[in-house]
Amino acid sequence: MALQQPNFALVSTRLTEAGQELALCANMPSVREGQGILDSINALTMQIQQNHREMQQNHREMQQNLQGMQDNIIDLTRELRASTQVSIEEEIRHITQLRDEVELRV
């Protein structure tokens, strides 16, 4: 008794049919929309990265502005101290002059 042999013509036909059916998988919504979803995710990622860069730039600018304000406050404080010192010295001179004038009259 001879062993049964494979029908390669039938196998070939069935594999061709299976290949055609598998090729139709590209038409499935999940596969078609998958690229759209991936494109949307990539666009969102790029936007997030851009926003992050802008936030970093804004943060640097705010730090520079704050440093400038601190420098201005320090300068104004020095000017105020110097001005107050001058005013006190002027008052002392004025009081001393008045005292001297009063002493001269007496």
N, CA, C and O atoms as a GROMACS GRO file, in nm:
protein
  424
    1MET      N    1   0.082  -0.116   0.000
    1MET     CA    2   0.000   0.000   0.000
    1MET      C    3   0.088   0.125   0.000
    1MET      O    4   0.182   0.138   0.079
    2ALA      N    5   0.054   0.212  -0.089
    2ALA     CA    6   0.132   0.335  -0.105
    2ALA      C    7   0.077   0.443  -0.012
    2ALA      O    8  -0.044   0.455   0.008
    3LEU      N    9   0.169   0.518   0.043
    3LEU     CA   10   0.128   0.628   0.132
    3LEU      C   11   0.069   0.742   0.050
    3LEU      O   12   0.110   0.768  -0.063
    4GLN      N   13  -0.029   0.807   0.110
    4GLN     CA   14  -0.096   0.919   0.040
    4GLN      C   15   0.001   1.035   0.027
    4GLN      O   16   0.074   1.067   0.121
    5GLN      N   17   0.002   1.097  -0.088
    5GLN     CA   18   0.092   1.209  -0.118
    5GLN      C   19   0.015   1.340  -0.105
    5GLN      O   20  -0.106   1.345  -0.128
    6PRO      N   21   0.087   1.449  -0.068
    6PRO     CA   22   0.019   1.578  -0.057
    6PRO      C   23  -0.022   1.631  -0.193
    6PRO      O   24   0.045   1.606  -0.294
    7ASN      N   25  -0.131   1.705  -0.195
    7ASN     CA   26  -0.180   1.768  -0.317
    7ASN      C   27  -0.124   1.910  -0.320
    7ASN      O   28  -0.187   2.003  -0.268
    8PHE      N   29  -0.008   1.928  -0.378
    8PHE     CA   30   0.058   2.058  -0.379
    8PHE      C   31  -0.021   2.163  -0.456
    8PHE      O   32  -0.014   2.282  -0.424
    9ALA      N   33  -0.094   2.124  -0.554
    9ALA     CA   34  -0.177   2.219  -0.629
    9ALA      C   35  -0.284   2.276  -0.537
    9ALA      O   36  -0.312   2.396  -0.539
   10LEU      N   37  -0.345   2.189  -0.456
   10LEU     CA   38  -0.447   2.234  -0.361
   10LEU      C   39  -0.385   2.323  -0.253
   10LEU      O   40  -0.442   2.426  -0.217
   11VAL      N   41  -0.269   2.283  -0.202
   11VAL     CA   42  -0.198   2.364  -0.101
   11VAL      C   43  -0.167   2.501  -0.158
   11VAL      O   44  -0.186   2.602  -0.090
   12SER      N   45  -0.120   2.505  -0.280
   12SER     CA   46  -0.085   2.632  -0.344
   12SER      C   47  -0.208   2.720  -0.358
   12SER      O   48  -0.203   2.840  -0.330
   13THR      N   49  -0.318   2.660  -0.401
   13THR     CA   50  -0.442   2.738  -0.416
   13THR      C   51  -0.488   2.791  -0.282
   13THR      O   52  -0.525   2.908  -0.270
   14ARG      N   53  -0.486   2.708  -0.181
   14ARG     CA   54  -0.532   2.749  -0.047
   14ARG      C   55  -0.440   2.858   0.013
   14ARG      O   56  -0.488   2.952   0.077
   15LEU      N   57  -0.311   2.844  -0.007
   15LEU     CA   58  -0.218   2.946   0.045
   15LEU      C   59  -0.238   3.078  -0.028
   15LEU      O   60  -0.228   3.185   0.033
   16THR      N   61  -0.265   3.072  -0.158
   16THR     CA   62  -0.292   3.194  -0.234
   16THR      C   63  -0.418   3.260  -0.182
   16THR      O   64  -0.421   3.382  -0.163
   17GLU      N   65  -0.522   3.180  -0.157
   17GLU     CA   66  -0.647   3.235  -0.102
   17GLU      C   67  -0.623   3.294   0.036
   17GLU      O   68  -0.675   3.401   0.068
   18ALA      N   69  -0.545   3.226   0.119
   18ALA     CA   70  -0.515   3.278   0.253
   18ALA      C   71  -0.438   3.408   0.244
   18ALA      O   72  -0.463   3.502   0.320
   19GLY      N   73  -0.344   3.415   0.151
   19GLY     CA   74  -0.267   3.538   0.132
   19GLY      C   75  -0.355   3.654   0.089
   19GLY      O   76  -0.337   3.767   0.134
   20GLN      N   77  -0.451   3.625   0.002
   20GLN     CA   78  -0.543   3.730  -0.042
   20GLN      C   79  -0.629   3.778   0.074
   20GLN      O   80  -0.653   3.898   0.089
   21GLU      N   81  -0.675   3.687   0.156
   21GLU     CA   82  -0.756   3.725   0.272
   21GLU      C   83  -0.673   3.805   0.374
   21GLU      O   84  -0.721   3.902   0.431
   22LEU      N   85  -0.550   3.762   0.394
   22LEU     CA   86  -0.463   3.836   0.487
   22LEU      C   87  -0.435   3.977   0.435
   22LEU      O   88  -0.424   4.071   0.513
   23ALA      N   89  -0.422   3.992   0.304
   23ALA     CA   90  -0.399   4.124   0.246
   23ALA      C   91  -0.517   4.217   0.272
   23ALA      O   92  -0.500   4.338   0.283
   24LEU      N   93  -0.637   4.160   0.282
   24LEU     CA   94  -0.756   4.240   0.310
   24LEU      C   95  -0.757   4.293   0.454
   24LEU      O   96  -0.836   4.382   0.486
   25CYS      N   97  -0.672   4.241   0.539
   25CYS     CA   98  -0.663   4.291   0.678
   25CYS      C   99  -0.626   4.439   0.681
   25CYS      O  100  -0.660   4.509   0.776
   26ALA      N  101  -0.558   4.486   0.578
   26ALA     CA  102  -0.522   4.628   0.572
   26ALA      C  103  -0.645   4.717   0.564
   26ALA      O  104  -0.638   4.836   0.595
   27ASN      N  105  -0.758   4.658   0.522
   27ASN     CA  106  -0.882   4.735   0.513
   27ASN      C  107  -0.958   4.742   0.644
   27ASN      O  108  -1.059   4.812   0.654
   28MET      N  109  -0.912   4.671   0.743
   28MET     CA  110  -0.982   4.670   0.872
   28MET      C  111  -0.968   4.807   0.938
   28MET      O  112  -0.861   4.868   0.933
   29PRO      N  113  -1.077   4.855   1.001
   29PRO     CA  114  -1.074   4.990   1.061
   29PRO      C  115  -0.960   5.008   1.160
   29PRO      O  116  -0.896   5.113   1.162
   30SER      N  117  -0.935   4.908   1.241
   30SER     CA  118  -0.830   4.925   1.342
   30SER      C  119  -0.694   4.943   1.278
   30SER      O  120  -0.611   5.017   1.332
   31VAL      N  121  -0.669   4.879   1.166
   31VAL     CA  122  -0.540   4.893   1.098
   31VAL      C  123  -0.535   5.027   1.027
   31VAL      O  124  -0.434   5.098   1.036
   32ARG      N  125  -0.642   5.063   0.955
   32ARG     CA  126  -0.646   5.188   0.880
   32ARG      C  127  -0.637   5.308   0.976
   32ARG      O  128  -0.562   5.402   0.952
   33GLU      N  129  -0.713   5.301   1.083
   33GLU     CA  130  -0.716   5.413   1.177
   33GLU      C  131  -0.593   5.414   1.267
   33GLU      O  132  -0.560   5.516   1.328
   34GLY      N  133  -0.526   5.302   1.274
   34GLY     CA  134  -0.405   5.295   1.357
   34GLY      C  135  -0.301   5.397   1.315
   34GLY      O  136  -0.238   5.461   1.399
   35GLN      N  137  -0.282   5.414   1.185
   35GLN     CA  138  -0.185   5.512   1.137
   35GLN      C  139  -0.231   5.653   1.171
   35GLN      O  140  -0.150   5.738   1.207
   36GLY      N  141  -0.361   5.676   1.160
   36GLY     CA  142  -0.414   5.808   1.197
   36GLY      C  143  -0.394   5.837   1.344
   36GLY      O  144  -0.358   5.949   1.383
   37ILE      N  145  -0.416   5.735   1.426
   37ILE     CA  146  -0.393   5.751   1.570
   37ILE      C  147  -0.246   5.778   1.597
   37ILE      O  148  -0.212   5.865   1.677
   38LEU      N  149  -0.159   5.704   1.531
   38LEU     CA  150  -0.015   5.724   1.547
   38LEU      C  151   0.025   5.865   1.503
   38LEU      O  152   0.105   5.931   1.570
   39ASP      N  153  -0.030   5.911   1.391
   39ASP     CA  154  -0.001   6.047   1.344
   39ASP      C  155  -0.047   6.151   1.445
   39ASP      O  156   0.023   6.249   1.470
   40SER      N  157  -0.166   6.130   1.503
   40SER     CA  158  -0.218   6.223   1.604
   40SER      C  159  -0.129   6.225   1.728
   40SER      O  160  -0.102   6.331   1.784
   41ILE      N  161  -0.085   6.108   1.770
   41ILE     CA  162   0.003   6.100   1.887
   41ILE      C  163   0.134   6.172   1.858
   41ILE      O  164   0.185   6.245   1.944
   42ASN      N  165   0.188   6.152   1.740
   42ASN     CA  166   0.313   6.221   1.703
   42ASN      C  167   0.293   6.372   1.701
   42ASN      O  168   0.379   6.446   1.748
   43ALA      N  169   0.180   6.418   1.646
   43ALA     CA  170   0.153   6.563   1.643
   43ALA      C  171   0.140   6.618   1.784
   43ALA      O  172   0.192   6.726   1.814
   44LEU      N  173   0.071   6.545   1.872
   44LEU     CA  174   0.057   6.589   2.011
   44LEU      C  175   0.192   6.592   2.081
   44LEU      O  176   0.221   6.685   2.157
   45THR      N  177   0.273   6.492   2.056
   45THR     CA  178   0.407   6.488   2.116
   45THR      C  179   0.489   6.608   2.073
   45THR      O  180   0.557   6.670   2.155
   46MET      N  181   0.483   6.640   1.945
   46MET     CA  182   0.558   6.756   1.895
   46MET      C  183   0.507   6.885   1.958
   46MET      O  184   0.586   6.972   1.993
   47GLN      N  185   0.374   6.898   1.974
   47GLN     CA  186   0.317   7.018   2.034
   47GLN      C  187   0.357   7.029   2.181
   47GLN      O  188   0.388   7.137   2.230
   48ILE      N  189   0.356   6.917   2.251
   48ILE     CA  190   0.398   6.916   2.392
   48ILE      C  191   0.544   6.958   2.404
   48ILE      O  192   0.580   7.035   2.493
   49GLN      N  193   0.628   6.907   2.316
   49GLN     CA  194   0.770   6.943   2.319
   49GLN      C  195   0.787   7.092   2.290
   49GLN      O  196   0.869   7.158   2.355
   50GLN      N  197   0.711   7.146   2.195
   50GLN     CA  198   0.719   7.289   2.163
   50GLN      C  199   0.674   7.372   2.283
   50GLN      O  200   0.738   7.471   2.319
   51ASN      N  201   0.563   7.331   2.346
   51ASN     CA  202   0.514   7.402   2.464
   51ASN      C  203   0.618   7.397   2.576
   51ASN      O  204   0.637   7.496   2.648
   52HIS      N  205   0.683   7.284   2.591
   52HIS     CA  206   0.786   7.271   2.695
   52HIS      C  207   0.902   7.367   2.668
   52HIS      O  208   0.951   7.433   2.760
   53ARG      N  209   0.945   7.374   2.541
   53ARG     CA  210   1.054   7.467   2.508
   53ARG      C  211   1.012   7.611   2.535
   53ARG      O  212   1.090   7.690   2.587
   54GLU      N  213   0.887   7.646   2.500
   54GLU     CA  214   0.839   7.782   2.524
   54GLU      C  215   0.831   7.812   2.673
   54GLU      O  216   0.865   7.922   2.717
   55MET      N  217   0.786   7.714   2.752
   55MET     CA  218   0.780   7.733   2.896
   55MET      C  219   0.919   7.753   2.955
   55MET      O  220   0.938   7.837   3.043
   56GLN      N  221   1.015   7.677   2.907
   56GLN     CA  222   1.153   7.694   2.955
   56GLN      C  223   1.204   7.833   2.921
   56GLN      O  224   1.268   7.897   3.004
   57GLN      N  225   1.176   7.880   2.800
   57GLN     CA  226   1.220   8.014   2.759
   57GLN      C  227   1.152   8.120   2.845
   57GLN      O  228   1.217   8.213   2.892
   58ASN      N  229   1.021   8.105   2.868
   58ASN     CA  230   0.949   8.200   2.952
   58ASN      C  231   1.004   8.198   3.095
   58ASN      O  232   1.016   8.303   3.159
   59HIS      N  233   1.038   8.081   3.143
   59HIS     CA  234   1.094   8.069   3.278
   59HIS      C  235   1.228   8.143   3.286
   59HIS      O  236   1.254   8.215   3.383
   60ARG      N  237   1.312   8.124   3.185
   60ARG     CA  238   1.442   8.195   3.184
   60ARG      C  239   1.420   8.346   3.181
   60ARG      O  240   1.487   8.420   3.253
   61GLU      N  241   1.326   8.392   3.099
   61GLU     CA  242   1.298   8.536   3.091
   61GLU      C  243   1.245   8.589   3.224
   61GLU      O  244   1.283   8.698   3.267
   62MET      N  245   1.158   8.511   3.290
   62MET     CA  246   1.107   8.554   3.420
   62MET      C  247   1.219   8.562   3.522
   62MET      O  248   1.223   8.655   3.603
   63GLN      N  249   1.309   8.466   3.520
   63GLN     CA  250   1.422   8.469   3.613
   63GLN      C  251   1.508   8.593   3.588
   63GLN      O  252   1.552   8.658   3.683
   64GLN      N  253   1.531   8.625   3.461
   64GLN     CA  254   1.609   8.745   3.428
   64GLN      C  255   1.537   8.871   3.476
   64GLN      O  256   1.599   8.962   3.530
   65ASN      N  257   1.404   8.875   3.454
   65ASN     CA  258   1.327   8.991   3.498
   65ASN      C  259   1.330   9.005   3.649
   65ASN      O  260   1.346   9.115   3.702
   66LEU      N  261   1.316   8.892   3.720
   66LEU     CA  262   1.321   8.896   3.866
   66LEU      C  263   1.458   8.942   3.914
   66LEU      O  264   1.468   9.020   4.009
   67GLN      N  265   1.563   8.895   3.849
   67GLN     CA  266   1.697   8.938   3.888
   67GLN      C  267   1.712   9.088   3.867
   67GLN      O  268   1.769   9.157   3.950
   68GLY      N  269   1.659   9.138   3.754
   68GLY     CA  270   1.663   9.282   3.728
   68GLY      C  271   1.588   9.360   3.834
   68GLY      O  272   1.634   9.465   3.878
   69MET      N  273   1.471   9.309   3.875
   69MET     CA  274   1.393   9.376   3.980
   69MET      C  275   1.469   9.376   4.112
   69MET      O  276   1.471   9.476   4.183
   70GLN      N  277   1.531   9.263   4.144
   70GLN     CA  278   1.608   9.257   4.268
   70GLN      C  279   1.724   9.356   4.265
   70GLN      O  280   1.753   9.423   4.364
   71ASP      N  281   1.789   9.365   4.151
   71ASP     CA  282   1.898   9.462   4.137
   71ASP      C  283   1.846   9.604   4.154
   71ASP      O  284   1.910   9.687   4.219
   72ASN      N  285   1.729   9.633   4.095
   72ASN     CA  286   1.669   9.766   4.110
   72ASN      C  287   1.634   9.797   4.255
   72ASN      O  288   1.656   9.908   4.302
   73ILE      N  289   1.581   9.697   4.325
   73ILE     CA  290   1.546   9.716   4.466
   73ILE      C  291   1.672   9.745   4.547
   73ILE      O  292   1.672   9.833   4.633
   74ILE      N  293   1.778   9.672   4.520
   74ILE     CA  294   1.905   9.695   4.591
   74ILE      C  295   1.955   9.836   4.563
   74ILE      O  296   1.998   9.906   4.655
   75ASP      N  297   1.952   9.878   4.437
   75ASP     CA  298   1.997  10.013   4.401
   75ASP      C  299   1.911  10.120   4.469
   75ASP      O  300   1.963  10.217   4.522
   76LEU      N  301   1.778  10.101   4.466
   76LEU     CA  302   1.689  10.198   4.530
   76LEU      C  303   1.711  10.204   4.681
   76LEU      O  304   1.705  10.311   4.741
   77THR      N  305   1.735  10.088   4.740
   77THR     CA  306   1.762  10.084   4.885
   77THR      C  307   1.890  10.161   4.917
   77THR      O  308   1.894  10.236   5.014
   78ARG      N  309   1.992  10.143   4.837
   78ARG     CA  310   2.117  10.217   4.858
   78ARG      C  311   2.094  10.367   4.842
   78ARG      O  312   2.142  10.447   4.922
   79GLU      N  313   2.019  10.404   4.737
   79GLU     CA  314   1.990  10.546   4.716
   79GLU      C  315   1.911  10.604   4.832
   79GLU      O  316   1.937  10.716   4.876
   80LEU      N  317   1.813  10.528   4.880
   80LEU     CA  318   1.732  10.575   4.993
   80LEU      C  319   1.817  10.591   5.118
   80LEU      O  320   1.804  10.689   5.190
   81ARG      N  321   1.905  10.496   5.143
   81ARG     CA  322   1.993  10.507   5.260
   81ARG      C  323   2.085  10.628   5.246
   81ARG      O  324   2.105  10.703   5.342
   82ALA      N  325   2.140  10.646   5.127
   82ALA     CA  326   2.228  10.761   5.106
   82ALA      C  327   2.150  10.890   5.121
   82ALA      O  328   2.199  10.986   5.182
   83SER      N  329   2.030  10.895   5.066
   83SER     CA  330   1.946  11.014   5.075
   83SER      C  331   1.907  11.042   5.219
   83SER      O  332   1.908  11.157   5.263
   84THR      N  333   1.873  10.937   5.292
   84THR     CA  334   1.836  10.953   5.433
   84THR      C  335   1.955  11.003   5.513
   84THR      O  336   1.941  11.089   5.599
   85GLN      N  337   2.072  10.949   5.483
   85GLN     CA  338   2.193  10.992   5.552
   85GLN      C  339   2.220  11.139   5.526
   85GLN      O  340   2.252  11.214   5.618
   86VAL      N  341   2.205  11.181   5.399
   86VAL     CA  342   2.226  11.322   5.364
   86VAL      C  343   2.124  11.408   5.436
   86VAL      O  344   2.159  11.514   5.488
   87SER      N  345   1.998  11.365   5.439
   87SER     CA  346   1.893  11.442   5.506
   87SER      C  347   1.922  11.457   5.654
   87SER      O  348   1.904  11.564   5.711
   88ILE      N  349   1.967  11.350   5.718
   88ILE     CA  350   1.999  11.356   5.860
   88ILE      C  351   2.116  11.452   5.882
   88ILE      O  352   2.113  11.533   5.975
   89GLU      N  353   2.217  11.442   5.797
   89GLU     CA  354   2.332  11.532   5.811
   89GLU      C  355   2.290  11.677   5.790
   89GLU      O  356   2.338  11.766   5.859
   90GLU      N  357   2.201  11.702   5.693
   90GLU     CA  358   2.152  11.838   5.670
   90GLU      C  359   2.075  11.888   5.791
   90GLU      O  360   2.090  12.004   5.830
   91GLU      N  361   1.992  11.804   5.850
   91GLU     CA  362   1.916  11.843   5.969
   91GLU      C  363   2.010  11.875   6.085
   91GLU      O  364   1.990  11.972   6.158
   92ILE      N  365   2.112  11.792   6.101
   92ILE     CA  366   2.209  11.818   6.209
   92ILE      C  367   2.279  11.951   6.185
   92ILE      O  368   2.296  12.029   6.279
   93ARG      N  369   2.320  11.978   6.061
   93ARG     CA  370   2.384  12.106   6.030
   93ARG      C  371   2.288  12.222   6.059
   93ARG      O  372   2.328  12.324   6.117
   94HIS      N  373   2.164  12.206   6.018
   94HIS     CA  374   2.066  12.313   6.039
   94HIS      C  375   2.044  12.338   6.188
   94HIS      O  376   2.041  12.453   6.233
   95ILE      N  377   2.030  12.231   6.264
   95ILE     CA  378   2.011  12.245   6.409
   95ILE      C  379   2.134  12.309   6.472
   95ILE      O  380   2.123  12.395   6.560
   96THR      N  381   2.251  12.267   6.427
   96THR     CA  382   2.375  12.324   6.478
   96THR      C  383   2.381  12.473   6.446
   96THR      O  384   2.421  12.552   6.531
   97GLN      N  385   2.343  12.512   6.326
   97GLN     CA  386   2.341  12.654   6.288
   97GLN      C  387   2.245  12.732   6.376
   97GLN      O  388   2.278  12.840   6.424
   98LEU      N  389   2.127  12.676   6.396
   98LEU     CA  390   2.029  12.744   6.481
   98LEU      C  391   2.082  12.760   6.623
   98LEU      O  392   2.066  12.865   6.684
   99ARG      N  393   2.143  12.656   6.674
   99ARG     CA  394   2.200  12.663   6.808
   99ARG      C  395   2.307  12.771   6.815
   99ARG      O  396   2.313  12.850   6.909
  100ASP      N  397   2.394  12.772   6.711
  100ASP     CA  398   2.500  12.873   6.709
  100ASP      C  399   2.441  13.013   6.702
  100ASP      O  400   2.492  13.105   6.767
  101GLU      N  401   2.336  13.031   6.624
  101GLU     CA  402   2.273  13.163   6.614
  101GLU      C  403   2.212  13.204   6.747
  101GLU      O  404   2.221  13.320   6.788
  102VAL      N  405   2.150  13.108   6.813
  102VAL     CA  406   2.090  13.138   6.944
  102VAL      C  407   2.199  13.173   7.043
  102VAL      O  408   2.183  13.266   7.122
  103GLU      N  409   2.309  13.102   7.041
  103GLU     CA  410   2.420  13.130   7.133
  103GLU      C  411   2.479  13.267   7.105
  103GLU      O  412   2.519  13.337   7.198
  104LEU      N  413   2.486  13.306   6.979
  104LEU     CA  414   2.540  13.437   6.945
  104LEU      C  415   2.448  13.548   6.994
  104LEU      O  416   2.496  13.654   7.034
  105ARG      N  417   2.321  13.527   6.993
  105ARG     CA  418   2.226  13.628   7.039
  105ARG      C  419   2.228  13.641   7.190
  105ARG      O  420   2.198  13.748   7.243
  106VAL      N  421   2.263  13.541   7.256
  106VAL     CA  422   2.261  13.545   7.402
  106VAL      C  423   2.386  13.599   7.454
  106VAL      O  424   2.404  13.610   7.575
   0.00000   0.00000   0.00000
